[in-house]
Amino acid sequence: MQSQNQFALFGNAQVNEPEQNSEIKKKRDDFATEIRSKDRNAIINNKRLAQNNQNTSIQEQLSLIPQTLPFDIQQALKTQQEVLTKRTFTFEDFSDILQKIYSTDVIQLHYGVTGLRKMLSVESGAPIQQVIDANLVPKLIEIIQKEQIPQLVLEAAWALTNVASGTTQQTQSIIDKGGIYLFVKLLSSQYRDIAEQAVWAIGNIAGDCTQYRDLILRVGGVDPLITIIQNAQNKNTIKHCTWSLSNLCRGKPIPEFKYVKNALPVFCKVIIDETDPEVLTDACWAMSYLSDGDNSRLQTVIDSQVVPTLIKLLDHSSLQLVIPTLRILGNVVTGDEQQTTYVLNQGLLNKILKLLSHEKKAIRRETCWTISNITAGSSNQVSQVVRDGAILEKLFTLMTTDVEEIVRESTWAIANSTKNGSNSDIQLLVQKGLFNVFKHLLEGEDTQTMTVVLEALFNVLKRGDQDFQDDNYYLTNLEQMGVIRRIEELQKHHNQNVYQKCFNILEQYYEAESEL
């Protein structure tokens, strides 16, 4: 029964506007957590330095000097390789190295290329620009293309990898000379060391910007990396390839799925099998992008049996690992009822309270977003959240005390439950103080949160029509609390969405006196 109170309705509103499904199972907003550029670059640079300082054993390098060479040349190269391994090069040696790189004598060439690689392998102050200015990039590419001596190919590829660790403009100098095609080809080299060097180059180039990433994808850079991971004989190879493949799957705009779809099950297996936090972090960040899609992608994640491992990783001490792990799970619960239920049955809610209380804002935000996708699901799924007293109390606390973006996300988590929750769940929410929390939020300034609250109130009032046929208890309660009066005031709000939601409620439940 409608109340006989009268409230003025302002404006020419369109009532009963259709709801968009995207408001319920909502995808990531632009303000979603990202690796900040500075942090991301620091991570990538650390990995480049690890590569630059790697020590390939002499025994491994010997196979890169073919026995088809004259015996005296073989011996001279082996001896020189041992000497150069122990030698340090500085920029003072640059002119000598430059001269030797252009020598027609293979021993001199080997000396020059190896010396240049070592010069570029310092932690800071590498003469990348000087190498470019000396027009050595096309020379190094020429050495690789000739494929005369594998050891020279390795050293030249290594040097170019370090050039690619510089600025975007410096990396462009390699791309302009066909470096991407070259490195993708080297991924399939029969020499393990050369292939793994190409892995690092591809990772550096892809990690520079999405334009370079997409160039690598279009020339088929993913499948050779997958092959290397699947045939890896040691943990370091898996670590390096996971990082490189991850860089091909990350970034915005996200890559076209057709180029990276084969990587999805590979990352799932890495997450299940590996324990190195760095490897897991790279795999999970890539998965957080790859799992953001239609239900068929989500089913691939579920079928891989990786979900139980992901839930365990929520207890990890590394923030950089927990965030993407939580985002993957948040993506999966955007799926259909069966997919969401599967994740809940693996114990996701057992981890939620701790994450809602995390000191890091990013974790709290991701957790609220994940819950909002659960409460946008079936009635049973809503009940699992609403009837967990500790989770419900914590969400109410976040809605009234946290920073704006957490308030907004936690409000979505509760508001979604008013759409598909059972009538008894709605009653429980009201009993636990839902209206007090909503009243507080309507006194705020965030229009997004206000809009969500008003829509949720309308949902609750419609449930009240079902539960209380003669007199809508929820409406009476809201009147006594002054919430209806506040809704009338908000009709004058400058935001059209806020106004529209207010109009919908007042037009539905009160005899209106139009002031038009």
C-alpha positions as CSV (number, residue, x, y, z in Angstrom):
1,M,0.0,0.0,0.0
2,Q,1.4,3.4,-0.9
3,S,2.0,6.0,1.7
4,Q,-0.3,9.1,1.6
5,N,2.6,11.4,2.4
6,Q,3.3,13.8,-0.4
7,F,6.7,14.7,-1.9
8,A,7.4,17.0,-4.7
9,L,9.0,15.5,-7.8
10,F,11.4,17.7,-9.8
11,G,12.2,17.5,-13.5
12,N,11.0,15.4,-16.4
13,A,12.2,11.9,-15.4
14,Q,12.1,8.7,-17.4
15,V,10.9,6.1,-14.8
16,N,11.4,2.4,-14.8
17,E,14.6,2.6,-16.9
18,P,15.9,-0.8,-17.7
19,E,18.8,-2.0,-15.7
20,Q,21.9,-3.0,-17.5
21,N,23.4,-6.4,-16.6
22,S,26.8,-4.9,-16.6
23,E,25.8,-3.1,-13.4
24,I,25.5,-6.4,-11.7
25,K,28.3,-8.6,-12.9
26,K,30.5,-5.6,-13.3
27,K,34.0,-5.8,-14.8
28,R,37.1,-3.9,-13.7
29,D,36.8,-0.1,-13.7
30,D,39.6,2.1,-14.9
31,F,40.6,2.8,-11.3
32,A,41.4,-0.9,-10.9
33,T,44.8,-1.8,-9.4
34,E,47.7,-1.7,-11.8
35,I,51.4,-2.2,-11.3
36,R,52.5,1.4,-11.2
37,S,54.9,2.3,-14.0
38,K,57.8,3.0,-11.6
39,D,57.3,-0.3,-9.8
40,R,56.8,-2.3,-13.0
41,N,60.0,-0.9,-14.5
42,A,61.9,-1.6,-11.4
43,I,60.8,-5.3,-11.6
44,I,61.7,-5.6,-15.2
45,N,65.1,-3.8,-14.8
46,N,66.0,-6.1,-11.9
47,K,65.4,-9.1,-14.2
48,R,67.5,-7.5,-17.0
49,L,70.3,-7.1,-14.6
50,A,70.1,-10.7,-13.5
51,Q,70.4,-11.6,-17.1
52,N,73.2,-9.2,-17.8
53,N,75.2,-10.6,-15.0
54,Q,74.6,-14.2,-15.7
55,N,77.6,-16.5,-16.0
56,T,77.4,-19.2,-18.6
57,S,79.9,-21.9,-17.8
58,I,82.8,-22.4,-20.1
59,Q,81.8,-26.0,-20.6
60,E,78.4,-24.9,-22.0
61,Q,80.0,-22.4,-24.3
62,L,82.3,-24.9,-26.0
63,S,79.5,-26.5,-28.0
64,L,78.9,-23.1,-29.5
65,I,82.3,-23.3,-31.2
66,P,81.7,-25.8,-34.0
67,Q,84.2,-28.5,-34.8
68,T,83.8,-27.7,-38.5
69,L,86.2,-24.8,-38.0
70,P,89.9,-25.3,-38.5
71,F,91.4,-26.8,-35.4
72,D,93.7,-23.8,-34.7
73,I,90.7,-21.4,-34.9
74,Q,88.7,-23.6,-32.5
75,Q,91.6,-23.6,-30.0
76,A,92.2,-19.9,-30.3
77,L,88.5,-19.1,-29.7
78,K,88.3,-21.4,-26.7
79,T,91.4,-19.9,-25.2
80,Q,90.2,-16.4,-25.8
81,Q,86.8,-17.2,-24.4
82,E,88.4,-18.3,-21.1
83,V,90.4,-15.1,-21.0
84,L,87.5,-12.8,-21.8
85,T,85.3,-14.4,-19.2
86,K,87.6,-13.1,-16.5
87,R,88.3,-9.7,-18.1
88,T,86.5,-6.4,-17.2
89,F,85.8,-3.9,-19.9
90,T,85.1,-0.2,-19.5
91,F,84.2,2.6,-22.0
92,E,87.9,3.4,-22.4
93,D,88.0,0.1,-24.4
94,F,85.2,1.2,-26.7
95,S,87.4,2.4,-29.6
96,D,89.4,-0.8,-29.6
97,I,86.3,-2.9,-29.5
98,L,84.7,-0.9,-32.3
99,Q,87.8,-1.5,-34.5
100,K,87.8,-5.3,-33.7
101,I,84.0,-5.7,-34.4
102,Y,84.6,-4.5,-38.0
103,S,87.7,-6.8,-38.5
104,T,87.5,-9.6,-41.0
105,D,89.5,-11.8,-38.7
106,V,87.2,-14.1,-36.7
107,I,89.4,-14.0,-33.6
108,Q,89.4,-10.2,-33.6
109,L,85.6,-10.2,-34.2
110,H,85.0,-12.6,-31.3
111,Y,87.0,-10.4,-29.0
112,G,85.1,-7.3,-30.1
113,V,81.6,-8.7,-29.8
114,T,82.3,-10.3,-26.5
115,G,84.0,-7.2,-25.1
116,L,81.0,-5.1,-26.2
117,R,78.5,-7.5,-24.6
118,K,80.5,-7.3,-21.3
119,M,80.6,-3.5,-21.5
120,L,76.9,-3.4,-21.9
121,S,76.3,-5.7,-19.0
122,V,77.1,-3.3,-16.2
123,E,74.4,-2.5,-13.7
124,S,74.4,1.2,-14.5
125,G,75.9,3.5,-17.0
126,A,76.0,1.1,-19.9
127,P,77.0,2.9,-23.1
128,I,73.8,2.0,-24.9
129,Q,73.4,5.3,-26.8
130,Q,77.1,5.2,-27.8
131,V,76.6,1.8,-29.3
132,I,73.6,3.0,-31.3
133,D,75.4,6.2,-32.4
134,A,78.3,4.1,-33.6
135,N,75.9,2.2,-35.8
136,L,76.7,-1.1,-34.1
137,V,73.1,-2.4,-34.0
138,P,72.9,-3.3,-37.7
139,K,76.4,-4.8,-37.4
140,L,75.3,-7.0,-34.5
141,I,72.2,-8.1,-36.4
142,E,74.4,-8.9,-39.4
143,I,76.5,-11.1,-37.2
144,I,73.4,-13.0,-36.0
145,Q,72.0,-13.4,-39.5
146,K,75.2,-14.9,-40.9
147,E,75.0,-17.7,-38.3
148,Q,78.6,-18.6,-39.0
149,I,79.7,-19.3,-35.4
150,P,77.1,-19.9,-32.7
151,Q,79.3,-18.3,-30.1
152,L,79.3,-15.1,-32.0
153,V,75.5,-15.3,-32.5
154,L,75.1,-15.7,-28.7
155,E,77.4,-12.7,-27.9
156,A,75.7,-10.5,-30.5
157,A,72.2,-11.4,-29.3
158,W,73.3,-10.8,-25.7
159,A,74.6,-7.4,-26.6
160,L,71.4,-6.5,-28.4
161,T,69.3,-7.7,-25.4
162,N,71.1,-5.2,-23.3
163,V,70.5,-2.5,-25.8
164,A,66.8,-3.4,-25.6
165,S,67.0,-2.8,-21.8
166,G,67.3,0.9,-22.5
167,T,64.7,3.6,-23.3
168,T,61.9,3.1,-25.8
169,Q,63.8,5.1,-28.4
170,Q,66.8,3.0,-27.9
171,T,64.8,-0.2,-28.2
172,Q,63.3,1.2,-31.4
173,S,66.8,1.1,-33.0
174,I,66.6,-2.7,-32.8
175,I,63.1,-2.9,-34.1
176,D,63.8,-0.6,-37.1
177,K,66.5,-3.1,-38.2
178,G,64.2,-6.1,-38.0
179,G,65.2,-7.2,-34.6
180,I,61.8,-8.6,-33.6
181,Y,61.7,-11.1,-36.4
182,L,65.3,-12.1,-35.7
183,F,64.7,-12.8,-32.0
184,V,61.5,-14.7,-32.6
185,K,63.5,-16.9,-35.0
186,L,66.2,-17.4,-32.5
187,L,63.7,-18.7,-30.0
188,S,63.7,-21.9,-32.1
189,S,67.5,-22.2,-32.2
190,Q,69.0,-25.6,-31.6
191,Y,71.4,-24.1,-29.2
192,R,69.8,-23.7,-25.8
193,D,71.9,-20.7,-24.8
194,I,71.0,-18.8,-27.9
195,A,67.3,-19.6,-27.5
196,E,67.3,-18.5,-23.9
197,Q,69.1,-15.3,-24.8
198,A,66.3,-14.6,-27.3
199,V,63.8,-15.2,-24.5
200,W,65.4,-12.3,-22.6
201,A,65.4,-10.1,-25.6
202,I,61.7,-10.8,-26.3
203,G,60.8,-10.1,-22.7
204,N,62.7,-6.8,-22.7
205,I,61.1,-5.6,-25.9
206,A,57.6,-6.7,-25.0
207,G,57.9,-5.1,-21.6
208,D,58.8,-1.7,-23.1
209,C,55.4,-0.9,-24.5
210,T,52.3,-2.5,-25.8
211,Q,53.1,-1.5,-29.4
212,Y,56.2,-3.6,-29.3
213,R,54.4,-6.4,-27.5
214,D,51.8,-6.5,-30.3
215,L,54.5,-6.7,-33.0
216,I,56.0,-9.7,-31.3
217,L,52.6,-11.3,-31.0
218,R,51.8,-10.8,-34.7
219,V,55.0,-12.6,-35.9
220,G,54.3,-15.6,-33.7
221,G,56.3,-15.0,-30.6
222,V,54.1,-16.9,-28.1
223,D,54.2,-20.5,-29.3
224,P,58.1,-20.8,-29.4
225,L,58.2,-19.5,-25.8
226,I,55.6,-22.1,-24.7
227,T,57.6,-24.8,-26.4
228,I,60.7,-23.8,-24.4
229,I,58.7,-23.8,-21.1
230,Q,57.2,-27.2,-21.8
231,N,60.7,-28.7,-22.6
232,A,62.6,-26.8,-19.9
233,Q,65.2,-28.8,-18.0
234,N,65.9,-26.4,-15.2
235,K,64.1,-23.8,-13.0
236,N,65.9,-20.8,-14.4
237,T,64.6,-21.5,-17.9
238,I,61.1,-21.7,-16.6
239,K,61.6,-18.5,-14.6
240,H,63.0,-16.6,-17.6
241,C,60.4,-17.9,-20.0
242,T,57.5,-17.2,-17.6
243,W,58.6,-13.6,-17.3
244,S,59.0,-13.1,-21.0
245,L,55.7,-14.8,-21.8
246,S,54.0,-12.8,-19.1
247,N,55.1,-9.5,-20.7
248,L,53.4,-10.7,-24.0
249,C,50.1,-11.2,-22.1
250,R,50.0,-8.0,-20.0
251,G,49.4,-4.4,-20.5
252,K,46.5,-2.2,-21.7
253,P,45.1,-2.3,-24.1
254,I,45.1,-6.0,-23.5
255,P,46.4,-8.2,-26.4
256,E,44.1,-9.9,-28.8
257,F,43.2,-13.2,-27.2
258,K,43.7,-15.2,-30.4
259,Y,47.5,-14.5,-30.1
260,V,47.8,-15.4,-26.4
261,K,45.1,-18.0,-25.8
262,N,47.6,-20.9,-25.8
263,A,49.5,-19.4,-22.9
264,L,46.5,-19.6,-20.5
265,P,46.8,-23.3,-19.7
266,V,50.6,-23.0,-19.6
267,F,50.4,-20.3,-16.9
268,C,48.0,-22.5,-14.9
269,K,50.5,-25.3,-14.9
270,V,53.3,-23.0,-13.9
271,I,51.2,-21.7,-10.9
272,I,50.5,-25.3,-9.8
273,D,54.0,-26.6,-10.2
274,E,56.3,-23.8,-9.2
275,T,57.1,-22.3,-5.8
276,D,59.4,-19.4,-6.7
277,P,57.5,-16.2,-5.7
278,E,58.9,-14.3,-8.6
279,V,57.8,-16.9,-11.1
280,L,54.4,-17.1,-9.5
281,T,54.0,-13.4,-9.5
282,D,54.7,-13.2,-13.3
283,A,52.4,-16.0,-14.0
284,C,49.6,-14.6,-11.9
285,W,49.8,-11.1,-13.4
286,A,49.6,-12.6,-16.9
287,M,46.7,-14.8,-15.8
288,S,44.9,-11.8,-14.3
289,Y,44.7,-10.4,-17.9
290,L,44.1,-13.6,-19.7
291,S,41.2,-14.6,-17.3
292,D,39.4,-11.4,-17.9
293,G,37.0,-12.6,-20.6
294,D,34.1,-14.8,-21.5
295,N,33.0,-17.9,-19.7
296,S,35.0,-20.2,-22.0
297,R,38.2,-18.6,-20.7
298,L,37.0,-19.0,-17.1
299,Q,36.3,-22.6,-17.7
300,T,39.8,-23.2,-19.0
301,V,41.1,-21.8,-15.7
302,I,38.7,-24.1,-13.7
303,D,39.5,-27.2,-15.8
304,S,43.2,-26.7,-15.2
305,Q,42.6,-27.4,-11.5
306,V,44.6,-24.2,-10.6
307,V,41.8,-22.6,-8.4
308,P,42.7,-24.5,-5.1
309,T,46.4,-23.4,-5.6
310,L,45.3,-19.8,-6.2
311,I,43.2,-19.8,-3.0
312,K,46.2,-21.0,-1.0
313,L,48.3,-18.2,-2.5
314,L,46.0,-15.7,-1.0
315,D,47.9,-16.3,2.3
316,H,51.2,-15.4,0.7
317,S,53.3,-12.6,2.2
318,S,54.0,-10.9,-1.1
319,L,51.6,-8.1,-2.0
320,Q,52.7,-8.3,-5.6
321,L,51.5,-11.9,-5.7
322,V,48.3,-11.7,-3.7
323,I,46.8,-8.8,-5.8
324,P,46.9,-10.7,-9.2
325,T,45.9,-13.9,-7.5
326,L,42.8,-12.2,-6.0
327,R,42.0,-10.6,-9.4
328,I,42.1,-14.0,-11.2
329,L,39.6,-15.4,-8.7
330,G,37.6,-12.2,-9.0
331,N,37.4,-12.8,-12.7
332,V,36.4,-16.4,-12.4
333,V,33.4,-15.5,-10.1
334,T,32.1,-13.1,-12.8
335,G,31.2,-16.3,-14.7
336,D,28.0,-18.3,-14.6
337,E,26.4,-19.8,-11.5
338,Q,28.2,-23.1,-11.7
339,Q,31.6,-21.5,-12.2
340,T,31.1,-19.1,-9.2
341,T,29.9,-22.0,-7.1
342,Y,33.0,-24.0,-7.9
343,V,35.2,-21.3,-6.6
344,L,33.2,-20.9,-3.4
345,N,33.3,-24.6,-2.8
346,Q,37.1,-24.4,-2.9
347,G,37.0,-22.2,0.2
348,L,37.4,-18.7,-1.1
349,L,35.2,-17.1,1.6
350,N,37.4,-18.5,4.3
351,K,40.1,-16.1,3.1
352,I,37.9,-13.1,2.6
353,L,37.7,-11.6,6.2
354,K,41.5,-11.5,6.5
355,L,41.8,-9.8,3.1
356,L,39.1,-7.3,3.9
357,S,41.2,-6.3,7.0
358,H,44.4,-6.1,5.1
359,E,46.5,-2.9,5.7
360,K,47.0,-2.4,2.0
361,K,44.3,-0.5,0.3
362,A,44.8,-2.4,-3.0
363,I,44.0,-5.7,-1.3
364,R,40.9,-4.4,0.4
365,R,39.7,-3.0,-2.9
366,E,40.3,-6.2,-4.9
367,T,38.6,-8.2,-2.2
368,C,35.4,-6.0,-2.2
369,W,35.3,-6.2,-6.0
370,T,35.5,-10.0,-5.8
371,I,32.7,-10.1,-3.2
372,S,30.5,-7.8,-5.4
373,N,30.7,-10.4,-8.2
374,I,29.7,-13.1,-5.8
375,T,26.7,-11.2,-4.4
376,A,25.7,-10.5,-8.0
377,G,25.2,-14.2,-8.4
378,S,22.5,-16.6,-7.3
379,S,20.4,-16.4,-4.1
380,N,22.5,-19.2,-2.6
381,Q,25.7,-17.4,-3.3
382,V,24.4,-14.1,-1.8
383,S,23.4,-16.0,1.3
384,Q,26.9,-17.4,1.8
385,V,28.2,-13.8,2.1
386,V,25.3,-12.2,3.9
387,R,25.0,-14.9,6.5
388,D,28.7,-14.7,7.4
389,G,28.4,-12.3,10.3
390,A,32.1,-11.4,10.4
391,I,32.2,-10.6,6.7
392,L,29.0,-8.6,6.8
393,E,30.1,-6.6,9.8
394,K,33.4,-5.8,8.1
395,L,31.8,-4.7,4.9
396,F,29.5,-2.3,6.9
397,T,32.6,-0.9,8.6
398,L,34.4,-0.3,5.3
399,M,31.3,1.4,3.9
400,T,31.4,3.9,6.7
401,T,35.0,4.4,7.6
402,D,37.4,3.6,4.7
403,V,38.6,5.8,1.9
404,E,36.3,6.7,-1.0
405,E,37.2,4.0,-3.4
406,I,37.0,1.3,-0.8
407,V,33.6,2.7,0.3
408,R,32.4,2.5,-3.3
409,E,33.6,-1.1,-3.8
410,S,32.2,-2.3,-0.5
411,T,28.9,-0.6,-1.2
412,W,28.7,-2.5,-4.5
413,A,29.3,-5.7,-2.6
414,I,26.3,-5.1,-0.4
415,A,24.1,-3.4,-2.9
416,N,24.4,-6.3,-5.4
417,S,22.9,-8.6,-2.7
418,T,19.7,-6.7,-2.8
419,K,19.1,-7.7,-6.3
420,N,19.2,-11.5,-6.1
421,G,19.3,-12.2,-2.4
422,S,16.3,-14.0,-0.8
423,N,13.7,-12.0,1.1
424,S,15.1,-13.5,4.4
425,D,18.6,-12.3,3.5
426,I,17.2,-8.8,2.8
427,Q,15.5,-8.9,6.3
428,L,18.8,-9.9,7.8
429,L,20.7,-7.1,6.2
430,V,18.1,-4.6,7.5
431,Q,18.3,-6.1,11.0
432,K,22.0,-5.8,11.0
433,G,21.8,-2.1,10.3
434,L,21.8,-1.7,6.5
435,F,19.6,1.4,6.6
436,N,21.9,3.2,9.0
437,V,24.8,2.6,6.7
438,F,22.9,3.7,3.7
439,K,21.7,6.8,5.5
440,H,25.4,7.7,6.2
441,L,26.3,7.2,2.6
442,L,23.5,9.4,1.3
443,E,25.0,12.3,3.4
444,G,28.3,11.9,1.5
445,E,29.5,13.5,-1.7
446,D,30.4,10.6,-4.0
447,T,27.8,10.4,-6.7
448,Q,28.7,6.9,-7.8
449,T,28.1,5.6,-4.3
450,M,24.9,7.5,-3.9
451,T,23.5,6.0,-7.1
452,V,24.4,2.5,-6.0
453,V,22.7,3.1,-2.6
454,L,19.6,4.5,-4.1
455,E,19.2,1.6,-6.5
456,A,19.7,-0.8,-3.6
457,L,17.1,1.0,-1.5
458,F,14.6,0.7,-4.3
459,N,15.4,-3.1,-4.5
460,V,14.8,-3.4,-0.7
461,L,11.5,-1.4,-0.9
462,K,10.2,-3.7,-3.7
463,R,11.0,-6.7,-1.4
464,G,9.1,-5.0,1.3
465,D,6.1,-4.9,-1.0
466,Q,6.3,-8.6,-1.1
467,D,6.9,-9.3,2.6
468,F,4.5,-6.7,4.1
469,Q,1.4,-6.5,2.1
470,D,-0.6,-4.0,4.2
471,D,2.2,-1.7,5.3
472,N,5.8,-1.8,3.9
473,Y,7.9,-1.9,7.1
474,Y,11.0,-1.0,5.2
475,L,9.3,2.2,3.9
476,T,8.1,3.1,7.4
477,N,11.5,2.6,8.9
478,L,13.2,4.8,6.2
479,E,10.6,7.5,6.9
480,Q,11.3,7.4,10.6
481,M,15.0,7.6,10.1
482,G,14.7,10.6,7.8
483,V,16.1,8.8,4.8
484,I,13.0,9.5,2.6
485,R,13.4,13.2,3.4
486,R,17.0,13.0,2.4
487,I,16.0,11.4,-0.9
488,E,13.6,14.2,-1.6
489,E,16.4,16.7,-1.1
490,L,18.7,14.7,-3.4
491,Q,16.2,15.3,-6.3
492,K,17.9,18.7,-6.6
493,H,21.3,17.0,-7.0
494,H,23.3,18.1,-10.0
495,N,24.0,14.5,-11.0
496,Q,21.3,13.2,-13.4
497,N,21.7,9.6,-12.2
498,V,21.2,10.5,-8.5
499,Y,18.2,12.6,-9.4
500,Q,16.7,9.8,-11.5
501,K,17.1,7.2,-8.8
502,C,15.4,9.5,-6.2
503,F,12.6,10.2,-8.6
504,N,12.0,6.5,-9.1
505,I,11.6,5.9,-5.4
506,L,9.3,8.9,-4.7
507,E,7.2,8.4,-7.8
508,Q,6.6,4.7,-6.9
509,Y,5.8,5.1,-3.2
510,Y,4.3,8.6,-2.8
511,E,1.5,10.6,-4.3
512,A,3.4,13.3,-6.1
513,E,2.8,16.9,-6.5
514,S,4.8,17.9,-9.6
515,E,6.4,21.3,-9.5
516,L,6.8,21.4,-13.2
